Amino acid sequence: MPFKALWVTETKDGKFERTIVERMIDDLPPGEVVIKVQYSSLNYKDALSATGNKGITRQFPHTPGIDAAGVVEISRSELFATGEEVIVTGYDLGMNTCGGYGEYIRVPAAWVVKKPTAFTLKECMAIGTAGFTAALALYKMELMGQDPAQGPVVVTGSTGGVGSMAVSLLHKAGYEVIAVTGKDNAQEYLQHLGASEIQDRAFVTDHSGKALLKPKWAGAIDTVGGNTLLTLLKGCKAEGCVVSTGLVSSPKLDATVYPFILNGINLLGIGSAETPMVRRLAVWGKLADTWNIREKLNAIAKEVTLEELNHTYIDNILAGKIMGRIVVKMAEK
């Protein structure tokens, strides 16, 4: 059966081209579950794969898309029935396994999650890897004892996918949120998501060389890395959690141990792709229940076609021109 997919190829001179082509289900990699994809989403990692980043995708040609939501078409697993609505986020999907920018995927049953009844398939992709990452960050913070009574939590890169979701989730969970952004036009958007204070990047930038700063926040979810992550550690109140989820600015952290041994700061890492299924289901359970922000998803997410994704939005996310989340409509029910 033919289906439509975004196809990234490498030319003889080492450049990469994107086209929308027809593929066959028989061409897909092995797996127990074939899913007809109705929605996908756009993450920074998808854009890197779609532009030929060999650190993300080793072999081309390839179909990116680390998120997919749809209906089981064929199942060779007792865990899933034909016609069941499911989601896949992370693992190797869209990296070296053909991903959600195709109308069909074939994956191991161990990657598949039944769609939470609280959400539609589209809403699941509005959340996607970015929302799951933000929720996993909050989940790990609270496992370490983070509590709204400790004080405000900073979110850097707050207009991006992870940042937007983090602001909304923290607000829903009762936290005071300080949103940090470099965008001048984001105030109304961030206030709607739940930010109680909005600051520019200078708020979390420090080049003083001091090992510690006067505490201004009780915790942080960081998407930036580099000096920003260092400043968040140095300026965090005692026993707070600082979560690293990204490296938009830099992968380097030139830190001392003083925030850890004097203030008891917890530096937590998020690698959402390989989250064990037990924890994955627990986090989706929180998203569907006490952290349910479906009333904010329309403000966060914009729906586009596969063609629009290819021609506009992949380049826009790399250029930092996207606010919130992009949901990709793939196929009709």
N, C-alpha and C positions, 0 to 999 in steps of 0.2 A: 504494500500500500504506500503510495507516494505522500509526502507531507512537506510543508514549507519549513525552512530553517535558515538562520543566519550562518554563513559559512565563511570562515576566515582562512585565507590561503597565504602561503609565503612564496614570493616570486624568486626567480633565479638570482636577482641582485640583492636579496635579503630584505626586501620591503614586504609589507603586509597589506592585503586587500580584503575588503568585506563585500559580500554579495548575498542576496537572498536566493536560495536555490531550492530545487525539489530533491528530497532524499527518500530512501526507502527504509521501512522499519527493519528489514533484514540487514541493513548496513549498521545498525546500532550495536554497541558493545553488549556482551552477554549480561544477563541478570534475570531474576525471577519475576519481576514486575514491569509490565509495559503500561505507561501512563500517558493518556491524552492530555496534553498540557493546555489549560485554559488561560492561566496567567503566569507571568514571571515577574522579575523586578530587576532594577539596575543598581548594582553596587560598584564601588570603586574597583574592586578586584575584577569584575566583569569587563570594565573598560580596559584594564591592563591586559587581560586575556585577548580582548577583541582588537588590540593594537599590537599584538605580537610579543608581549613580555614573556620571555622564556623562564623567568622566575616563577610565573604562575602556570603557564602551559608549555610543556616541553615539545609536543609534537603537533604539527599542522599538516593538513587542514583540520579545522576544529570548529565546533559550535559552543560558544560560551553560554553563561547563564547558571549561576550557582544556586538559584532559587527556582522552584517550580511548584505549581499547584494545579491539580486536575483530577481526572477520573480514571480509575483502574480499568484498562482495556483488556489486559491479559494478566492472569496471576498464576504462578506455579508455586505459590506459598499459601499455607493454611492461614496465615495471619491476615490476608487481604482478599476481598471478594471482588469479582467483576462488578463495575458500577459504583464502587465505593469512592468517596471523595478523600483525597490524600494530599499531603505536602511533602516536599523534600527540600531541605536547606543544608548546605554544607557537604561534608564528606568530600568526595572527589568530583561531585557533580559540577560541570562547567569549567573544571580545571583541566584534567586530562581525560575526563569522561564527557561525552557529548551532553550538553546541558539544556537549560530551560528555554533557550532561544530557538528551539525546535518544537514543532507541534506535537512531537512524541519523544519520550525518553524511555530507556530501558535500564533499570537499576537493580542492585541487590535489595532484597526485602528488608535487610537490616538498616537501610537508609531511610525507610519510608515511615511517616507519621500519619496516623488518621487525623483528618481535619477536626479541630475542636468545634463542637456544635455551636459555640458562641459566635463563631465567625463564618463569613462567606469565604469562598476561595480567593476572591479579590482582596478582601480584608487581610487574609493570611499573607498575601504577597505585599500588601502595604506595610505589614510588619516585617516579613522576610528576614534575611540574615541580619540586616541592620537592627531591626527591632529585637530580634532574638539576642543579639550581642549586647544591646543596652540592658535588656531584662536579665541576662546572665550576669552582667556587671553588678546590678542591684542585688541580685540573688546572692552572689558571693560576698558583697559588702555586708548584707544582713546576717549571713552565716558567721561573719567575723564580729558581729555585735553592733554594726552601724544602726543608729536610731535617729529619727527626726529631732528628738530632744537635744541632741548634741550640737545642732546648729546647721547652717546652710551647706549645701553641696554644690560645688562648681561643676559645670559642664562646658568643656571646650569644644570648638568646632560645632557649636550648638545649632547651626542651621543645616548641617549635613544630615545624612540618613540616621546614623547612630546617635548624633547629638540631638536631633529633633525628637527621636524616640526616647532618649534618656531624660530630656526635660519633661516630657509628658508623663513618663512612668514615675519619675521621682515625685512630681507634683501629685499624681494619683495616690502614691504611697504615703503622702503627708509631709514630704520634705519641703523646706524652703530652698529654692533653686536660684543660683547665680549663673546666668547664661553668658558665656563669653563668645563674641563674634567679631569678625573683621568687616562685616557687612553693615553699611549705614542704614539700609532700608529694612532691617529685620526686626525692629522693635515691636511693631504691632503683632507680627507673626509669633514671636517668642513669648510675648505676654499672653497671647491666646493659648499657647501650649502649656502655660503655667509658670513661666519665669517670674519671680518676684523682683529680680534685679538683673539688669543687663549691663555688661561691661565690655570695653574693647580689649584687645589682646595685651595692651600694656599692663593690665591688671594682674596678669599671670606671667609677666616677663621680668626677670631679675638678673642683672649682671654684676651685682655688688661683690660677689665672691664670698659672701657670708655663708656659713654652714647652715644657719637657721634664720628664719624671718619671724616677725611678729605674727602670730596666728590670726588668720582672717576667715578661714573656712574649716568645716568639720570633716570634709571628705571631698572627693572629686572623681569624675569620670572623664578621662582624657583621650582624645582622638589624635593628638598632635605629636607628642613625643618631644625629644630634645630639651631645650631650655624651659619650655612650658611645663613638661612633666617634672623637671627638676624643681622649678619654682613651686609647683603644687605640693611637692613633698616637703619643701622647706617651710612653707607657710601654713601647713595643716595643723589643726589642733591635736592635742595628745589623744592617742588611741584611734585616730580616724583612719579611714580606708581611702587610698588613692588607687584607682583602677586604670591600667594602661590597655587601650583597645586599638590603637593605631599609631601611625608614624607619618602623618601628613607633612610635618616639618622636618623631622629627623628620626632615625632609628637609634641615635646615640643617647646615652644617659651618663653624664659626667658628674656623678653624685658622690657624697661622702656617706658614711654610715650613721651620722649624727641624728637625722630624723628618726631612724629606726631604734637606736639604742638610748636616746634621750627622751624622745616623745612617743615611742611605741607605735610609730606609724606602720600601717600595713600596706605594702605595695602588692597589688593583685594583678595578675595577668589574665587576659581573655583570649583563648584560641577556640572560637565557637565551632569551627568546622568539625572537629573531632570530639565534640562533647558526647560523653557516654549517653546511651539512650535513656537510662533511668533518670539522669539529671535533665536531659532534653525534654522529656515528658513532664517533669516537675515544673520546669520553667514555662512551657506552653500552658500548663495548668494554671499557673499564676497569671499569665497573660489573659487567659479566658475568664478569670474569676476576679480576684481582688485587685489586680493590676489592669483590668480591662479598660482600654482607652479608645474603644471603637468610635466614640463621639468626636474624637480628635483626628481620626484617620483621613477624613475628607480634606481637612486643612493641610495635612502632612503630605498626602500622596496625590500625584497627577497621573492619569491614565494616558498611555500613548500606544500607537501601533508599532509593530516590528519595523516597519519602514521608517517611521519617525525616529525610533530608537537608533537605527543604523545611520540615518542622515544627519541627525542633530544631537541626540542626547548622550551618546557615548563620548563625543568630543566635548560636550558641555560639562560633563562631570569631571573630566580630566582638567578642564580649565577653571574649575571652581565656580561655575555659573549656575549650579542647581541648588535650590533650597528644598529640603525635605526629601521625599521619596518619589521614585518613578516606578509605576506599575505598568507592565507590558501586557497588552491583550493579545493572546496567542491564537486561540481557537474558540469557536462556539461550542456550546454544550452538545 
